[in-house]
Amino acid sequence: MRRKGFTFIEMIVAVLAIVVILAAVLMVNSRPHGSRNHRQLRDATQQRGIGQAMYIWAGNNDGTYPLPSLVDVNNTTVPELGRAKDTTANIFALLIQDGSITPEMCLSWREVNTRIVDDEDYTYDTPTAAVDPYNSHWDPAFSADFTSETGGNFSYAHLIPVGERLDMWGITNNVDEAILSNRGPEMASIERKGGDTITQFANPDTNTLLLMGSKNSWAGNTAFNDNHVEYNSNVYAHGETANPMTTSRPLAGTKDHDVLFADEVGFPGNQYLGIFTSAGETKAEYTAIWD
C-alpha cells in the first residue's frame, strides 16, 4: 500500500529545490550577475524600449520627442523658464511620469559609476520637489547629474535637442541618426588624416571605457531614429586610430564619419550626444557632464 504524505528527507529536498530555483531567478534579474554578453543584450533591450517610448511620445505630440518646455508651460514643475527646462533629467522624467518607461530602465545593465543608481523613490503624485506639487508634470527629484552631491539616476547619453539637431529630435526614421547611446568619453580633440580618425580623450581613464568591458577603447549600444539599436565595438580609442561607426552619417562634404560625443563645429548636421544638466535656447546654454 502506497504511503501518504512526504518524509522529512523529501520535504528537505523539495525546499532546497525551491531555494535553488529562487536563487537562479535572482541571479538572472540582478544587475551585478550574468555574462558580459547577457548584460550587453539587456542593455540594448532597455535602449530600444526607451527609444520606442520616445517614438510613441512623438506620435502623440506633433512628431517631436519629449521637450519639457512644451509641457510645463505654466511653470508648475520646475523653476527654470522656457527651454532651460529641457535638461536630460526632465526629458526622461516626463517619460517615466507618462508610464512609458520605468526609473529602473534608466539605469544601464552595464553601469559602472556607483554614483548612478536606480531612482527607487520616484514620486508620481504630488512630488514635494515640484514648484506646485498638485499641478506638476513630473518629479523634479529625478536626477541625471551624477556629479552632484546626491548622484544621478540616468545612465545614457542622448542627442542634444537644440539648434539644427532639433530637426533630428523627432520621428525621422533615419537609420543614420543616433538619439541614445551608452555614455561616451569627453573628447579633448579629434584628428583626421588619410581617412583615419584619431581621438584624444579629456580623461584617458574615463569610466565609460569600462561600460562594455574595455580598458583602451570605447564600445557601446546606440539607438537610432529608425528605432533600431546597434552594438559598436572598439569605436573610439585614446590617441589611436579608431574604427568609425559605420552607421553614423558622414559629416557634410566629407567621407569622415561623425564622432558622436563631440560637437564638431563647422560640420553641418553633426550629432552630439551627452548628459546635459543645463539647457536653453542656444547650444552654449547646454552643459554636458562626463566621467
HELIX and SHEET records of a PDB file:
HELIX    1   1 PHE A    8  ASN A   29  1                                  22    
HELIX    2   2 ARG A   36  GLY A   59  1                                  24    
HELIX    3   3 PRO A   68  LEU A   70  5                                   3    
HELIX    4   4 GLY A   82  LYS A   85  5                                   4    
HELIX    5   5 THR A   88  GLN A   97  1                                  10    
HELIX    6   6 PRO A  103  CYS A  106  5                                   4    
HELIX    7   7 PRO A  133  ASN A  135  5                                   3    
HELIX    8   8 GLY A  163  ASP A  167  5                                   5    
HELIX    9   9 ASN A  207  LEU A  210  5                                   4    
HELIX   10  10 LYS A  283  GLU A  285  5                                   3    
SHEET    1   A 6 VAL A 229  ALA A 237  0                                        
SHEET    2   A 6 SER A 217  PHE A 224 -1                                        
SHEET    3   A 6 ALA A 178  ASN A 182 -1                                        
SHEET    4   A 6 TYR A 156  LEU A 159 -1                                        
SHEET    5   A 6 LEU A 273  SER A 278 -1                                        
SHEET    6   A 6 THR A 287  ILE A 289 -1                                        
SHEET    1   B 3 MET A 187  LYS A 193  0                                        
SHEET    2   B 3 ASP A 196  PHE A 201 -1                                        
SHEET    3   B 3 THR A 241  ALA A 242 -1                                        
END                                                                             
